[in-house]
Amino acid sequence: MPKFDMSLSFLSLFAASSTLICCAMPALFVALGAGASLATLVTTFPLLVSLSKFKIYISASTFIMLIIAGYFNYVSFYSPCPLDPELGRLCLKLRKRSRIIYYFSWFIFISATIFTYLFSSLY
């Protein structure tokens, strides 16, 4: 179960990073007055414009993935570790890493959501 939990945490980190790249980064560039940098970035990566059209769906699917990953993280956090001292120590270490990755994913998602929806409406 811990390996499954770790992979879900990495999946939630990837999903949260995708919201940061597609939606929050353009809003941050505009808020900082770096419109020329944003134009260069969009010229280099034209897929960003297509992704920005679906920012609500990307944010909603990321939110759902984070909830699912949080459930499995919670379940595996309270499941017993092996009795072998080496495996038990490794199990606790993986649980801690998984929880840190999960919380970092939430931080990225919340900051991307704030920049995408709150700060972009101010401009």
C-alpha positions in Angstrom: 0.0 0.0 0.0 2.8 2.6 0.7 4.1 2.2 -2.9 0.6 2.9 -4.2 0.3 5.9 -1.9 3.6 7.3 -3.0 2.7 7.0 -6.7 -0.6 8.8 -6.0 1.2 11.5 -4.3 3.5 12.0 -7.3 0.4 12.0 -9.5 -1.2 14.7 -7.4 2.1 16.7 -7.6 2.1 16.4 -11.4 -1.5 17.4 -11.6 -1.0 20.4 -9.3 2.1 21.4 -11.3 0.0 21.3 -14.5 -2.4 23.9 -13.0 0.6 26.0 -12.2 2.0 25.9 -15.7 -1.2 26.2 -17.7 -3.2 28.7 -15.7 -1.2 30.4 -12.9 2.0 31.3 -14.8 0.3 33.5 -17.4 -1.6 35.3 -14.7 1.5 35.8 -12.7 3.4 37.2 -15.7 0.6 39.6 -16.4 0.4 40.7 -12.8 4.2 41.3 -12.7 4.1 43.3 -15.9 6.0 40.7 -17.9 3.7 40.6 -20.9 6.6 40.4 -23.3 7.9 37.3 -21.5 4.5 35.8 -21.7 4.2 36.5 -25.4 7.6 34.8 -25.9 6.6 31.8 -23.9 3.3 31.4 -25.8 5.1 31.7 -29.1 7.6 29.0 -28.0 4.9 26.8 -26.5 1.6 27.4 -28.4 0.0 24.5 -26.4 -0.3 26.9 -23.4 -3.1 28.8 -25.2 -5.0 25.5 -25.8 -4.6 24.4 -22.2 -5.7 27.8 -20.9 -9.1 27.3 -22.6 -9.7 24.3 -20.3 -8.4 25.8 -17.1 -11.7 25.1 -15.2 -11.6 21.4 -16.2 -7.9 21.1 -15.3 -8.4 22.7 -11.9 -11.5 20.5 -11.2 -9.7 17.3 -12.2 -6.7 18.3 -10.1 -8.9 18.9 -7.1 -10.5 15.5 -7.5 -7.1 13.8 -7.9 -5.9 15.6 -4.7 -8.9 14.4 -2.8 -8.4 10.8 -3.9 -4.7 10.9 -3.2 -5.5 12.4 0.3 -7.9 9.5 1.0 -5.3 6.9 0.2 -2.6 8.8 2.0 -4.8 8.9 5.1 -5.6 5.2 4.8 -2.0 4.2 4.4 -0.8 6.5 7.2 -2.9 4.5 9.7 -2.2 1.1 8.3 0.4 -1.1 10.2 4.0 -1.2 9.1 6.0 -4.5 8.9 7.5 -5.9 12.1 11.0 -6.2 10.5 13.0 -3.2 11.9 14.5 -2.3 8.5 11.2 -2.6 6.6 9.4 -0.8 9.4 11.8 2.1 9.3 11.5 2.2 5.5 7.7 2.2 5.7 7.7 5.2 8.1 10.1 7.0 5.9 8.0 6.5 2.8 4.9 7.6 4.8 6.6 10.8 5.8 7.8 11.5 2.2 4.4 10.8 0.8 2.7 13.1 3.2 5.2 15.9 2.4 4.7 15.5 -1.3 1.0 15.5 -0.8 1.0 18.7 1.3 3.4 20.4 -1.3 0.9 19.4 -4.0 -1.9 21.2 -2.1 0.3 24.2 -1.7 1.0 24.4 -5.4 -2.7 23.9 -6.2 -3.9 26.5 -3.9 -1.3 29.1 -5.0 -2.1 28.3 -8.7 -5.8 28.6 -8.0 -5.3 32.0 -6.3 -3.2 33.3 -9.2 -5.6 31.9 -11.8 -8.9 33.0 -10.5 -8.4 35.7 -7.9 -5.5 37.8 -9.3 -6.5 37.4 -12.9 -9.9 38.9 -12.1 -8.2 42.0 -10.6 -6.7 42.9 -14.0 
